[in-house]
Amino acid sequence: MSERLQTGDTAPAFTLPDTDGNDVSLADHKGRKVIVYFYPAALTPGCTKQACDFTDNLELLTGAGYDVIGVSPDRPEKLAKFREKENLEVTLVGDPSKETVEAYGAYGEKKLYGKVVTGVIRSTIVVDEEGKVEKALYNVKATGHVAKIIKDLGI
């Protein structure tokens, strides 16, 4: 079980491939706030709902100074299919090794259909312009989560 991040922690650096196989790094976004959200798997109902909600609100979020990066253990090829099928505009990156997912505390035991399993914990980390954790939200719900973030951030 990975250790959860707290407000004020330095966000772990990462460089991961996006849907086109290009590297995306947290460092690329220095000077802007970044919403890094972790989800279990592309092309599943909850993850699709969440990705579509971020896409639907992307203009609002970027206008308020936030970039959005979705991280899952999927390979770039699957993420590309996800992006195309759902017309997603958020940046999606793959972490098949789960190193970044673990570094952000988004991997461990969770309940799935009443059973305890080990896997990606749906989580959202808001990183400030200096690379520090502004908010760390774990075990979030796919539905309504983006609206809650927008409200909590005062956007």
N, C-alpha and C positions, 0 to 999 in steps of 0.2 A: 504494500500500500504506500503510495507516494504522499509526501507531506504537502499539505495545502498552503498556498500563499496567503499572506496577510497584507493589509493596507500598509504601504510604506516599504515593502520588500522591493528589491530590484527584480524586475521581470527577467526571467532567464532568456538569454539570447538564443535565437534559432535561425536556421536557414533551411527551408524545405521547398520541394518542388511543387509548382502550381499545376493547374489543369493542362498547361502547355509544356510542362517539364522545365519551366524557367524557375530559377531560384528566387525565393522571396525571403527576406530577412527582416526581423524586427528592427534592426538597425537602419533599414531603408526608410523607416517611418519616423526617425528621430525628429523632434520638433513638432510632431503632430500626436494627437491622442489616438490610441488604437484599442478597438474592442476585439479581443482575441477570444473566439468561442470554440469550444470543443464539443464534438458530437460523435456518437458511436459509429454510424455508417451511412454513407451516401445511398440515395435511392430507397430509403425506408420512410414510412409515413411521417413520423415525428420529426425526423431530420429534414425532410422535405419541407414541412410546415415552417420549421424554424428558418431554414435557408431562404424560403420565399418571403417570410416576414422581414428578414434583414434586407433582401433585395428591394422589397416594396418601400422600405424606409431609408434606403441607402442615400438618396439625395438629401433628405433631412439630416441624417447623421453626418455625412461629409460636409454639408453646409455649416454644421455646428463644430467642425474641426476634428471629426472622428473618422478614422479609416477602420474598415472591418475585415478581419481575416478569420475564416472558418478552418479549423484543423480537425482532421479525422485520420484514422489509421489506413485509409484507402490509398490505393496507388493512383497516380495522375490520370491514367487511362479511364478508370472508373469515375474519377471526379469530372473529367471532360464530358463523359456521358451524362452525368448528373446535371452539369451546367447547361448542356444543350437541351436535354429533355425538359427541364424546368425553367429555361430562360433566366438563369441566375446571373447576377451581375457582381455579387460579392466575390472577393478573392478567396479561393479554396485551395488549401495546400494539404499534401499527404504526408503522414508520419507513420509509415509501415513499421518502423522499429519501435515506435511508441516512446522514444526518448524525450521528445518535447512534451507529449501528453503527460508523462510521468513527472517531468521537471516542473510542470505547472500544477501538480497535485490532482490532475483530472483522470487518474487511473486507480482503480481499487475495487473494493467490494461494493455492490449495489444490489438493490432488489429489482428483479425483472419478472413480472407476472407471478409475484409471490415467492419466488426463489431467490436465494442469495447467489450472485454470480460475480466474477471478477471481469472488469472491462472498463471501457471509457465512461466516465461519469460526466453527464451533460453539465458543462461549466462555462462561465463567462468571466474573463478577466479584463478589466479596463486598465490600460496602461497610460500614464500621463506622458507629456512631451519629453520628460527627462528619463523615461524608461522605468519609472517606479509604479508599483501597483496602486491604483486609485481605488478600485473595488475588486473583490474576489468573491464570486457567487458560485456555489456548488450545489449539485442536485437540483438544478433548475428544471422547470417544465418547458417543453417545446412550445406549447400553445400559450400565447399571451406574454411570453418572456420579453420579446423585443419592445412591446408597448410599456412594460414595467421598467426596462432599462431607460427608455426615452424619458419616462416620468421621473425616475430616480436621478437622472443626470440633469434634469431641469431643461430639457430641449423642447 
